[in-house]
Amino acid sequence: MSFLQKLRDSMYRFMYGRYGTDALNRALITLVVLISLAGVFLRIIPIVGLVLRVVEYVLIFLIFFRMFSKNIAKRSEENRRFVARFGDAREIIARKQRQKRDTAHCYFTCRRCGTICRLPKGRGKLVFTCPKCGETRKVKT
């Protein structure tokens, strides 16, 4: 067995029963990187640089605390709440990008239920019925 395999196996044994990483930790790591970059540009103001560095260290401590925690139920609940509040931001951005690339259709949001409906472009004024709640609406495509 090579040195790297032994190192990997020892890391697996160490992490057994610990929480590891999740979406909240990845978001915190991204935030640390952004704060670090902001600190590079704001280094000329000493107090701001110091505050950013302290916040950065606190977040790094929080990341490692969550990663090595053995209280898996509590960390999972924290992640679930984070994903429920902020998790679909990536999905919303991806959906908007797909809609922007789709030049053959218009997208409308139902006023009553919020369902996104897709209609063909260039058909003039149409009356469409929401498939979820049944509300009818006149739209220009």
C-alpha positions as CSV (number, residue, x, y, z in Angstrom):
1,M,0.0,0.0,0.0
2,S,1.4,3.4,-1.0
3,F,1.8,6.4,1.3
4,L,-1.1,8.2,-0.3
5,Q,-3.4,5.3,0.1
6,K,-2.4,5.1,3.8
7,L,-3.0,8.8,4.2
8,R,-6.4,8.5,2.5
9,D,-7.4,5.5,4.7
10,S,-6.4,7.4,7.9
11,M,-8.4,10.4,6.8
12,Y,-11.4,8.1,6.2
13,R,-11.0,6.7,9.7
14,F,-10.7,10.1,11.2
15,M,-13.8,11.5,9.5
16,Y,-15.9,8.4,10.3
17,G,-18.9,9.6,12.4
18,R,-18.2,13.3,11.7
19,Y,-20.4,15.5,9.7
20,G,-18.2,16.6,6.8
21,T,-19.1,19.3,4.3
22,D,-22.4,20.4,2.9
23,A,-24.1,23.3,1.0
24,L,-23.8,25.7,4.0
25,N,-20.1,24.9,4.4
26,R,-19.5,25.5,0.7
27,A,-21.3,28.9,1.0
28,L,-19.2,29.8,4.0
29,I,-16.0,28.9,2.1
30,T,-17.1,31.1,-0.8
31,L,-17.9,33.9,1.7
32,V,-14.4,33.6,3.2
33,V,-12.8,33.8,-0.2
34,L,-14.8,36.9,-1.0
35,I,-13.9,38.5,2.3
36,S,-10.3,37.7,1.8
37,L,-10.4,39.3,-1.7
38,A,-12.1,42.4,-0.2
39,G,-9.5,42.5,2.4
40,V,-6.7,42.7,-0.2
41,F,-8.4,45.7,-1.8
42,L,-9.3,47.4,1.6
43,R,-5.9,46.8,3.2
44,I,-5.2,50.6,2.9
45,I,-7.8,51.2,5.6
46,P,-6.2,49.5,8.7
47,I,-9.4,49.1,10.9
48,V,-11.4,47.7,8.0
49,G,-8.7,45.2,7.1
50,L,-8.5,44.1,10.8
51,V,-12.3,43.6,11.0
52,L,-12.4,41.7,7.8
53,R,-9.5,39.4,9.0
54,V,-11.3,38.7,12.3
55,V,-14.5,37.9,10.5
56,E,-12.6,35.7,8.1
57,Y,-11.0,33.7,11.0
58,V,-14.3,33.3,12.8
59,L,-15.9,31.9,9.6
60,I,-12.9,29.5,9.1
61,F,-13.4,28.3,12.7
62,L,-17.1,27.8,12.1
63,I,-16.4,25.9,8.9
64,F,-14.0,23.5,10.7
65,F,-16.3,23.2,13.7
66,R,-19.2,22.2,11.4
67,M,-17.0,19.9,9.4
68,F,-15.6,17.9,12.3
69,S,-18.8,17.9,14.4
70,K,-20.2,14.6,15.6
71,N,-23.6,16.1,16.2
72,I,-24.9,15.1,12.7
73,A,-28.6,15.8,13.4
74,K,-27.9,19.4,14.4
75,R,-25.6,20.1,11.5
76,S,-28.1,18.6,9.1
77,E,-30.9,20.8,10.5
78,E,-28.7,23.9,10.0
79,N,-28.0,22.9,6.4
80,R,-31.7,22.1,5.8
81,R,-32.7,25.6,7.0
82,F,-30.0,27.2,4.9
83,V,-31.0,25.3,1.8
84,A,-34.7,26.1,2.4
85,R,-33.9,29.8,2.6
86,F,-31.0,30.3,0.1
87,G,-30.7,27.0,-1.7
88,D,-32.8,27.7,-4.7
89,A,-30.9,30.9,-5.6
90,R,-28.7,28.8,-7.9
91,E,-31.7,27.1,-9.4
92,I,-33.5,30.4,-10.0
93,I,-30.4,31.8,-11.7
94,A,-30.1,28.7,-13.9
95,R,-33.8,28.9,-14.8
96,K,-33.5,32.6,-15.8
97,Q,-30.5,31.8,-18.0
98,R,-32.4,28.9,-19.7
99,Q,-35.4,31.2,-20.3
100,K,-33.1,33.9,-21.8
101,R,-31.6,31.4,-24.2
102,D,-35.1,30.1,-25.3
103,T,-35.9,32.6,-28.0
104,A,-38.9,30.6,-29.3
105,H,-41.1,31.1,-26.2
106,C,-42.4,33.7,-23.8
107,Y,-42.5,33.0,-20.0
108,F,-45.3,34.4,-17.8
109,T,-45.9,34.0,-14.1
110,C,-49.4,33.2,-12.9
111,R,-50.6,36.1,-10.6
112,R,-52.5,33.8,-8.3
113,C,-50.2,30.8,-7.7
114,G,-46.8,31.9,-9.1
115,T,-46.5,29.1,-11.6
116,I,-44.3,29.9,-14.6
117,C,-46.1,29.2,-17.9
118,R,-44.4,29.0,-21.3
119,L,-46.1,30.2,-24.5
120,P,-44.9,30.3,-28.1
121,K,-43.6,33.7,-29.2
122,G,-45.1,35.6,-32.1
123,R,-48.7,34.5,-31.8
124,G,-50.2,37.9,-31.0
125,K,-52.6,38.2,-28.1
126,L,-53.5,34.9,-26.4
127,V,-55.7,33.8,-23.6
128,F,-54.0,31.2,-21.5
129,T,-55.2,29.2,-18.5
130,C,-52.8,28.4,-15.7
131,P,-52.4,24.6,-15.5
132,K,-52.1,24.6,-11.8
133,C,-54.9,27.0,-10.5
134,G,-57.0,27.5,-13.6
135,E,-56.8,31.3,-13.7
136,T,-57.2,32.8,-17.2
137,R,-55.2,35.7,-18.4
138,K,-54.8,37.6,-21.7
139,V,-51.2,38.1,-22.7
140,K,-49.3,39.4,-25.7
141,T,-46.6,37.0,-27.0
